[in-house]
Amino acid sequence: MLIDGHNDLAWAMRREYDADLDAVDLTGVVPDLHTDLKRLEAGGVTGQFWSVYVSPELFAGPSAVTATLEQIDFVRRLVARYPDRLMLATTADEVSASGDRIASLLGMEGGHCIDGSLAVLRMMRALGVRYLTLTHNKNVPWADAATDDPVLHGLSEFGEDVVREMNRLGMLVDLSHVSADVMRHALRVTAAPAIFSHSSARAVCDHPRNVPDDVLATLAQNDGVCMVTFLPAFVSPAVARWHAEAKAEARRRGIQKGDPAYDALMIGLAERSPPPVATLTQVVAHIEHVRAVAGVGTGGCVGVSAALRRPRRPRLVQGRPGQARRREHRPRAQSSRGRRRPGWLTSRRDLAGNAGSFRNRPWVLCSKQSQSRRYMLHVTQCPRARRGMARSVHSGIHGFVNTSPARKGGPRCQMRS
């Protein structure tokens, strides 16, 4: 099964269309959005974690809770609008039973969504939310964010309580967006496997949103999953430098992210000095590095996540206008039974050149998706991680992959459903 761990369609619809499902036909290709049902299906997505993110720059306190409830409502309305193509899922069994429909799961992004209340966390879980990213770009009172000034240098006592309560409830602890100190602290506290829903390797691209090697090694012991993101600034060091300089210019002018003037400035800077272009080869380098550090047979796992936010201006995402339009979408490979062909993933060349068309190779799930004007590959977890995830009510990740060469006696990790 192919599960995408993070999709911001709900936020894009809120920003662009006031969350009005009558304003746009999601069954066809919607140029102003990164996601629509047609592209999800063409990419072979069988399960989607819909992020119910709300901006901490715009919402705080009770208003953040209210806005998150509105985002949950949007996803539920989305699923109800297309019952033949989407199915709400809250357990692993429901994902497996979704059939030809896309299993739709919920993930919260940012601890500001619970407003410092474990009761709110419990109620969000009751409404179907199955993971919480502990912070977004700003600190919360109980955890430091990767892109904010450190205050706690880890989790507060209440932050530890949040992690333990999520373990008890069967919610996944998502460590994308948090500081490296919080990553390490949360991995010491959690009794269940943690995830990074959209982060890459810091050793390959030195961005604070990426995962240091020591954390990847600890994640292996935790049986967790790191889903490598395609966001160019997290993948390419050159793109990361461009964005760092652009943000420094915004600070020099006194413009804060979330301001309309901020978006206008970024667009203007991109027009005057187009940012470099991140490549699929660079994404593969992150995947291989995570595999090398965390391992696969030892329980460390690697996946890939789309993790997209901005619905407009693809030049800010791709690096230059029109690039995405020049990419050719390739339909997924079919076997004689009409199923995706599995295959061994053993090298950069395999992944970059053949990910959508593996042939004559046993038992690896690896699909290609173009749902976001870029390609998305997803490799998922090994059996040891699945056993660990069984302690949670819902893992949402079912495909198993062995990214090491086949050995005598067959693969160590097989695709199961």
C-alpha positions as CSV (number, residue, x, y, z in Angstrom):
1,M,0.0,0.0,0.0
2,L,1.1,3.5,-0.7
3,I,0.5,5.9,2.2
4,D,1.3,9.6,1.9
5,G,2.0,10.9,5.4
6,H,1.3,14.6,5.0
7,N,-1.0,16.6,2.6
8,D,-2.1,20.2,3.1
9,L,-5.1,20.3,0.7
10,A,-7.4,21.3,3.6
11,W,-5.3,24.4,4.3
12,A,-5.0,25.3,0.6
13,M,-8.8,25.0,0.2
14,R,-9.3,27.2,3.3
15,R,-6.9,29.9,1.9
16,E,-8.0,29.8,-1.7
17,Y,-11.7,28.8,-1.6
18,D,-12.9,29.4,1.9
19,A,-13.1,25.6,2.3
20,D,-16.0,25.6,-0.1
21,L,-16.2,22.3,-1.9
22,D,-18.7,23.7,-4.4
23,A,-16.0,26.2,-5.6
24,V,-13.8,23.7,-7.3
25,D,-14.2,20.2,-8.8
26,L,-11.6,18.0,-7.2
27,T,-12.4,15.1,-9.5
28,G,-10.5,16.8,-12.3
29,V,-7.0,18.4,-12.4
30,V,-7.1,21.7,-10.5
31,P,-4.1,23.8,-11.6
32,D,-4.3,26.1,-8.6
33,L,-3.9,23.2,-6.2
34,H,-1.1,20.7,-5.6
35,T,-3.6,17.9,-5.0
36,D,-6.8,16.6,-6.6
37,L,-8.4,13.2,-6.7
38,K,-7.4,12.5,-10.3
39,R,-3.7,13.0,-9.5
40,L,-3.9,11.0,-6.3
41,E,-5.4,8.1,-8.1
42,A,-3.0,8.4,-11.0
43,G,-0.1,8.3,-8.5
44,G,-1.4,5.1,-7.0
45,V,-2.1,6.5,-3.5
46,T,-4.1,4.1,-1.4
47,G,-4.0,6.1,1.9
48,Q,-3.7,9.8,2.6
49,F,-3.0,11.6,5.9
50,W,-4.8,14.9,5.4
51,S,-3.2,17.5,7.6
52,V,-5.7,19.6,9.6
53,Y,-3.0,22.3,10.0
54,V,-3.9,25.9,11.0
55,S,-1.3,28.6,11.0
56,P,0.2,29.5,14.5
57,E,0.8,33.0,13.1
58,L,-3.0,33.4,12.5
59,F,-4.5,31.2,15.3
60,A,-3.6,30.9,18.9
61,G,-5.4,29.8,22.1
62,P,-9.0,28.8,21.7
63,S,-9.1,30.1,18.2
64,A,-6.5,27.5,17.1
65,V,-8.7,24.8,18.6
66,T,-11.8,26.1,16.7
67,A,-9.9,26.5,13.5
68,T,-8.6,22.9,13.8
69,L,-12.1,21.6,14.3
70,E,-13.1,23.5,11.1
71,Q,-10.3,21.7,9.3
72,I,-11.4,18.3,10.6
73,D,-14.9,19.2,9.4
74,F,-13.6,20.0,6.0
75,V,-11.9,16.6,5.6
76,R,-15.1,14.9,6.7
77,R,-17.1,16.9,4.2
78,L,-14.5,16.1,1.5
79,V,-14.9,12.4,2.2
80,A,-18.7,12.6,2.3
81,R,-18.7,14.5,-1.0
82,Y,-16.8,11.7,-2.8
83,P,-17.8,8.4,-1.0
84,D,-17.0,6.3,-4.1
85,R,-13.4,7.6,-4.1
86,L,-12.6,8.4,-0.5
87,M,-13.1,6.5,2.8
88,L,-12.6,7.9,6.3
89,A,-10.2,5.6,8.2
90,T,-9.2,5.6,11.8
91,T,-7.6,2.1,12.2
92,A,-5.1,0.0,10.2
93,D,-7.9,-2.5,9.5
94,E,-10.0,0.3,8.0
95,V,-7.1,1.3,5.8
96,S,-6.8,-2.3,4.6
97,A,-10.5,-2.5,4.0
98,S,-10.7,0.7,1.9
99,G,-10.6,-1.3,-1.4
100,D,-10.4,0.9,-4.5
101,R,-11.1,4.0,-2.4
102,I,-8.3,6.2,-0.9
103,A,-8.2,5.7,2.9
104,S,-8.4,9.2,4.4
105,L,-6.7,9.7,7.8
106,L,-6.2,12.8,9.9
107,G,-3.0,14.4,11.3
108,M,-2.7,17.6,13.3
109,E,0.3,19.8,12.7
110,G,1.4,21.9,15.7
111,G,0.8,21.7,19.4
112,H,-0.9,25.0,19.4
113,C,-3.9,23.1,18.1
114,I,-4.6,21.6,21.6
115,D,-4.1,24.9,23.5
116,G,-2.2,23.3,26.3
117,S,-5.0,20.8,27.1
118,L,-4.8,17.1,27.3
119,A,-8.6,17.0,27.2
120,V,-8.6,18.7,23.8
121,L,-6.0,16.2,22.6
122,R,-8.3,13.3,23.7
123,M,-11.3,14.9,21.9
124,M,-9.2,15.4,18.7
125,R,-8.4,11.7,18.9
126,A,-12.1,10.9,19.3
127,L,-12.8,12.9,16.1
128,G,-10.4,10.7,14.2
129,V,-7.0,12.5,14.5
130,R,-4.2,9.9,14.6
131,Y,-1.0,11.9,14.8
132,L,0.1,15.2,16.2
133,T,3.2,17.1,15.1
134,L,4.4,18.5,18.4
135,T,5.1,22.0,17.0
136,H,4.9,23.9,13.7
137,N,7.4,26.7,12.9
138,K,6.9,28.4,16.3
139,N,7.6,27.2,19.8
140,V,4.7,26.1,21.9
141,P,4.9,26.6,25.7
142,W,5.9,22.9,26.2
143,A,8.2,22.2,23.2
144,D,10.7,24.1,21.0
145,A,10.4,24.3,17.3
146,A,13.3,23.8,14.8
147,T,12.8,27.2,13.3
148,D,12.3,29.3,16.4
149,D,14.7,30.5,19.2
150,P,15.2,27.7,21.7
151,V,13.6,28.2,25.1
152,L,13.2,24.9,26.8
153,H,16.0,23.0,25.0
154,G,13.6,20.0,24.9
155,L,10.2,19.2,26.3
156,S,8.7,20.6,29.5
157,E,7.1,18.4,32.0
158,F,3.7,19.0,30.3
159,G,5.4,18.1,27.0
160,E,6.4,14.7,28.4
161,D,2.7,14.3,29.5
162,V,1.6,15.0,25.9
163,V,3.8,12.3,24.5
164,R,2.8,9.8,27.2
165,E,-0.9,10.5,26.6
166,M,-0.5,10.1,22.9
167,N,1.1,6.7,23.5
168,R,-1.8,5.8,25.7
169,L,-4.4,6.9,23.1
170,G,-2.7,5.2,20.2
171,M,-1.7,8.4,18.4
172,L,1.6,8.7,16.5
173,V,4.1,11.2,17.8
174,D,5.3,13.2,14.8
175,L,8.7,14.9,15.3
176,S,8.9,16.9,12.1
177,H,9.2,20.6,12.8
178,V,10.6,20.2,16.3
179,S,14.1,21.1,17.4
180,A,16.8,18.5,17.6
181,D,16.7,18.7,21.4
182,V,12.9,17.9,21.3
183,M,13.5,15.0,18.9
184,R,16.0,13.5,21.3
185,H,13.9,14.2,24.4
186,A,10.7,12.8,22.8
187,L,12.4,9.6,21.7
188,R,13.6,9.1,25.3
189,V,10.1,9.5,26.6
190,T,7.9,7.7,24.1
191,A,7.0,4.1,24.6
192,A,5.8,3.6,21.0
193,P,7.4,4.2,17.6
194,A,7.6,7.9,16.5
195,I,7.5,9.3,13.0
196,F,8.9,12.2,11.0
197,S,6.0,12.9,8.6
198,H,8.0,15.2,6.4
199,S,11.7,15.7,7.2
200,S,15.0,14.9,5.4
201,A,18.6,14.2,6.4
202,R,20.5,17.1,8.0
203,A,23.9,15.6,7.0
204,V,22.8,15.9,3.3
205,C,21.2,19.3,3.6
206,D,22.0,21.3,6.7
207,H,18.5,22.7,7.4
208,P,17.1,22.9,10.9
209,R,13.9,21.0,9.8
210,N,16.0,18.0,8.8
211,V,17.0,15.1,11.1
212,P,20.5,14.8,12.5
213,D,22.3,11.4,12.2
214,D,22.3,10.7,16.0
215,V,18.5,11.1,16.0
216,L,18.2,8.8,13.0
217,A,20.2,6.2,14.8
218,T,17.9,6.5,17.9
219,L,14.9,6.3,15.6
220,A,16.1,2.9,14.5
221,Q,16.1,1.7,18.1
222,N,12.6,3.1,18.4
223,D,11.3,1.2,15.4
224,G,10.2,4.6,14.0
225,V,9.8,6.0,10.5
226,C,11.4,8.9,8.8
227,M,9.5,10.1,5.7
228,V,11.8,12.1,3.5
229,T,10.2,15.2,2.1
230,F,10.4,16.7,-1.4
231,L,10.4,20.3,-0.2
232,P,13.3,21.8,-2.2
233,A,14.7,23.9,0.7
234,F,15.0,20.7,2.8
235,V,16.5,18.7,-0.1
236,S,19.0,20.9,-1.8
237,P,21.8,22.8,0.0
238,A,21.8,25.5,-2.7
239,V,18.0,26.0,-2.5
240,A,18.3,26.1,1.3
241,R,20.9,28.9,1.0
242,W,18.7,30.8,-1.4
243,H,15.7,30.6,1.1
244,A,17.9,31.6,4.0
245,E,19.1,34.7,2.2
246,A,15.5,35.5,1.2
247,K,14.3,35.2,4.8
248,A,17.2,37.4,6.0
249,E,16.1,40.0,3.5
250,A,12.5,39.8,4.9
251,R,13.8,40.2,8.4
252,R,15.9,43.2,7.3
253,R,12.7,44.8,5.9
254,G,10.7,43.9,9.0
255,I,8.4,41.6,7.2
256,Q,7.1,38.6,9.0
257,K,6.1,35.3,7.5
258,G,2.3,35.1,7.2
259,D,2.1,38.7,6.0
260,P,0.8,39.2,2.5
261,A,3.9,41.4,2.0
262,Y,6.1,38.3,2.8
263,D,4.6,36.3,-0.1
264,A,5.0,39.3,-2.4
265,L,8.6,39.7,-1.4
266,M,9.4,36.0,-2.0
267,I,7.8,36.2,-5.5
268,G,9.7,39.3,-6.3
269,L,13.0,37.9,-5.2
270,A,12.3,34.7,-7.2
271,E,11.6,36.7,-10.3
272,R,14.8,38.8,-10.0
273,S,17.0,35.8,-8.9
274,P,15.4,32.5,-9.5
275,P,16.3,29.9,-6.8
276,P,18.2,26.8,-7.8
277,V,16.3,23.7,-8.7
278,A,16.2,20.6,-6.4
279,T,16.4,17.3,-8.2
280,L,15.1,13.8,-7.7
281,T,18.7,12.6,-7.4
282,Q,19.1,14.8,-4.3
283,V,15.9,13.3,-2.8
284,V,17.3,9.8,-3.4
285,A,20.5,10.9,-1.7
286,H,18.5,11.7,1.4
287,I,16.7,8.3,1.2
288,E,20.0,6.4,0.9
289,H,21.5,8.4,3.8
290,V,18.6,7.7,6.1
291,R,18.9,4.0,5.1
292,A,22.6,4.0,5.7
293,V,22.4,5.6,9.2
294,A,19.1,4.1,10.5
295,G,19.3,0.8,8.6
296,V,16.3,-1.3,7.5
297,G,16.8,-4.8,8.9
298,T,17.6,-3.2,12.3
299,G,14.2,-1.5,12.5
300,G,15.2,1.9,11.1
301,C,12.8,2.8,8.3
302,V,12.7,5.3,5.5
303,G,9.8,6.7,3.6
304,V,9.0,9.6,1.3
305,S,6.4,12.3,1.9
306,A,5.0,15.0,-0.4
307,A,4.3,17.6,2.4
308,L,3.0,20.5,0.3
309,R,1.5,23.8,1.3
310,R,1.5,26.7,-1.1
311,P,-1.3,26.2,-3.7
312,R,0.0,28.9,-6.1
313,R,3.2,30.2,-7.7
314,P,5.0,26.9,-8.5
315,R,8.1,28.8,-9.2
316,L,8.6,29.2,-5.4
317,V,8.4,25.4,-5.1
318,Q,10.1,24.2,-8.3
319,G,12.7,26.9,-8.7
320,R,11.6,28.3,-12.1
321,P,8.3,28.9,-13.8
322,G,6.8,26.1,-15.9
323,Q,9.2,23.4,-14.9
324,A,6.5,21.2,-13.4
325,R,4.5,21.4,-16.5
326,R,7.4,20.0,-18.6
327,R,7.5,16.9,-16.4
328,E,5.8,14.0,-18.0
329,H,3.4,12.0,-15.9
330,R,4.0,8.3,-16.2
331,P,1.2,5.9,-15.3
332,R,2.0,3.3,-12.7
333,A,3.3,0.0,-14.0
334,Q,0.8,-2.8,-14.3
335,S,1.2,-6.6,-14.0
336,S,-0.8,-9.1,-15.8
337,R,-3.3,-9.0,-12.9
338,G,-3.5,-5.3,-13.0
339,R,-1.6,-4.7,-9.8
340,R,1.5,-2.5,-9.2
341,R,4.7,-4.4,-10.0
342,P,6.9,-4.7,-6.9
343,G,10.7,-4.8,-7.2
344,W,13.9,-4.5,-5.3
345,L,15.1,-1.0,-4.5
346,T,18.9,-1.3,-4.4
347,S,20.4,1.8,-5.8
348,R,19.9,5.5,-6.7
349,R,19.6,4.5,-10.3
350,D,16.8,2.0,-9.5
351,L,14.9,4.7,-7.6
352,A,15.4,7.7,-9.9
353,G,15.1,5.8,-13.2
354,N,12.7,2.9,-12.5
355,A,10.6,3.7,-9.5
356,G,7.4,3.6,-11.5
357,S,8.2,0.5,-13.6
358,F,10.0,-2.1,-11.6
359,R,10.0,-5.4,-13.4
360,N,10.7,-9.0,-12.4
361,R,11.7,-8.2,-8.9
362,P,10.0,-9.6,-5.8
363,W,8.2,-7.9,-3.0
364,V,8.9,-4.3,-2.7
365,L,6.3,-1.5,-2.9
366,C,7.6,1.6,-4.6
367,S,5.2,3.8,-6.5
368,K,5.5,7.1,-8.2
369,Q,3.1,10.0,-7.8
370,S,2.8,13.3,-9.5
371,Q,0.0,14.7,-7.4
372,S,1.8,17.9,-6.5
373,R,3.6,19.0,-9.6
374,R,6.5,16.9,-8.6
375,Y,7.2,13.2,-8.2
376,M,6.6,11.5,-4.9
377,L,8.0,8.1,-4.1
378,H,7.1,6.2,-0.9
379,V,8.9,3.3,0.6
380,T,7.6,2.1,3.9
381,Q,8.4,0.2,7.0
382,C,9.8,-3.3,7.8
383,P,8.0,-6.0,9.9
384,R,9.8,-5.1,13.1
385,A,8.5,-1.6,12.9
386,R,5.0,-2.9,12.1
387,R,5.1,-5.0,15.3
388,G,6.1,-1.9,17.2
389,M,3.4,0.1,15.6
390,A,0.8,-2.5,16.7
391,R,1.1,-1.0,20.1
392,S,-0.7,2.0,18.6
393,V,-4.3,1.9,17.7
394,H,-3.4,3.1,14.2
395,S,-0.2,3.1,12.3
396,G,-1.5,4.0,8.8
397,I,1.6,2.6,7.2
398,H,1.2,-1.0,5.8
399,G,3.7,-1.5,3.0
400,F,7.0,-3.2,3.9
401,V,10.1,-2.6,2.0
402,N,13.7,-4.0,2.0
403,T,16.1,-1.5,0.5
404,S,19.1,-3.8,0.7
405,P,19.9,-6.3,-2.0
406,A,18.1,-9.6,-2.0
407,R,19.9,-12.3,-0.2
408,K,19.6,-16.1,-0.5
409,G,16.4,-17.4,0.9
410,G,14.3,-14.4,-0.2
411,P,13.7,-10.8,1.1
412,R,13.9,-9.9,4.7
413,C,10.9,-7.6,4.5
414,Q,7.9,-8.3,2.4
415,M,5.0,-6.3,1.3
416,R,1.9,-7.1,3.3
417,S,-1.6,-5.6,3.4
